[in-house]
Amino acid sequence: MKHTTNISSGILALLLAWATISVSHQALAQDGTWAAQAPMSTARYGLAAGVLNNIFYAVGGFNNETGAPMERTVEAFDPMANAWTTKAPMPSGRVLAAAGVVNGTLYVVGGTDFIGHMFATVEAYNPATDSWTSKAPMPAPRYGQAVAVVNGILYAIGGWDGGFRGRVPDVWAYNPATDTWTAKAPMPTARMSLAASAVGGTLYAIGGELNGNIVISTVEAYDPATDTWTTRASMPTSRMGLATDAVSGIIYAVGGTTEAGFNSHTFLATVEAYDPATDTWTTTMPMPTPRSFLGTGVIHHSLYAAGGTVSNTGLRTMEAFTAALHSLAVTIEIKPESINPRSQGKIMVALLATDTFDVTTVDPSTVRFGATGTEASPVHAALVDFDGDGRLDLVLHFNTRDTGIVCGETSASLTGMTLTGQAIEGSDSIRTVGCQQKTRPAHGAEAIRPAPELGPRPVSRER
């Protein structure tokens, strides 16, 4: 007996809620494109960055042009307008702080003023009111730490403690709902000037600098559910002062330097992409502008890189990277195989689960089906064990008239995206019917008489 879950009008909301389900990725990032964007008004490096409501925020940092080394300046970039606007300044001017976004609020933690002061300070920015509020400080002052968010909890990782231990392995978790910090299992490798990103409920700590000014390529993964760390494949390039962000489940490591300190002579344009599903790295298109201690954020599947430094000089630079997403081939089955393009009915398409693909990761709102795979949106969907193999398949129905299928088509295609942004595509053969014009009947059938020629009708007169 087949197991069926009807979804109909509620399918989109229900499946979008399944974002925690993992999906097997193909290597996405063999290529991509970088494009220059409008520059910031304030040149700076060591800034914190985050994205709120598809707006990129550049916060604080070091500006060696103004004479006031620690920036409180906050600028917001709208990619649709390709323009920056100035927002309410951060209460505490800081450099080498880190930021994370939870429930539409930007939290900026730690940092230094480079004149002997380190901060445990946590300040939160609300874009709706353009205002800042103070939150519970970290357990101890830190700068050069990394921040990532998993399931609404902000994790502050590593950093510099002022010299007592130097680079530290500390991991602290901040819960915005209770405004409290909790110590977690320390990172195996104590380091600062590292980067961190989260994918699929796992946090990845990448690169950085050890005591002794040793720059590393180490990658370690933290599972908050078990409070444990594991070692993953190292980056191809050792670097510190890099930034990372995840696009469609792939982590991009951007820029940095191979030498310790802001006065390094080797600033990197290098971009390397990490696929957590396969624990592999791929080199992709470099940034146009080499730099370290930059800030990044992701909007609409594009990664934005702001500011940074070359030879202790702050930059206003803003550049955007759009990865070339390669489609994952999926198996589909079209019913009926014989389609009447003139029909006012529906076509059923089953997207089949396989050993390497879980159909529950598909976002139905992105699915299109038709002659080219770009035409019709689904009007109904259900999770069904369609082929009887014990796995749920995604069965979608489309209005025939919306598919763009015409007489003579021999195949039709489906395209879409998973919840993590992986493109999918599949096709199946079809046969079109009901396309022939009526002809005279064969032998013995009643002939179709031609219509009589019309002419003037006689006038009838009554007698």
Buried (B, 14 or more C-beta within 10 A) or exposed (E): EEEEEEBEEEBBEEBEEEEEEBBBBBBBBEEBEBEEBBBBEBBBBBBBBBBBEEBBBBBBBBBBEEEEBBBBBBBBBBBEEEEBEEBBBBBBBBBBBBBBBBEEBBBBBBBBBBEEEBBBBBBBBBBEEEEBEEBBBBEBBBBBBBBBBBEEBBBBBBBBBBEEEBBBBBBBBBBBEEEEBEEBBBBBBBBBBBBBBBBBEBBBBBBBBBEEEEBBBBBBBBBBEEEEBEEBBBBBBBBBBBBBBBBBBBBBBBBBBBBBEBEBEEBBBBBBBBBBBEEEBBEBBBBEBBBBBBBBBBBEEBBBBBBBBBEEEBBBBBBBBBBEBBBBEBBBBBBEEEBBBEBEEBBBBBBBBEEEBBBBBBBBBBBBBBBBBEBBBBEBBBBBBBBEEEBBBBBBBBBBBBBBBEEEBEEBBBBBBBBBBBBBBBBBEBEBBEEEEEEEEEEEEEEEEEEEEEEEEEEEEEE
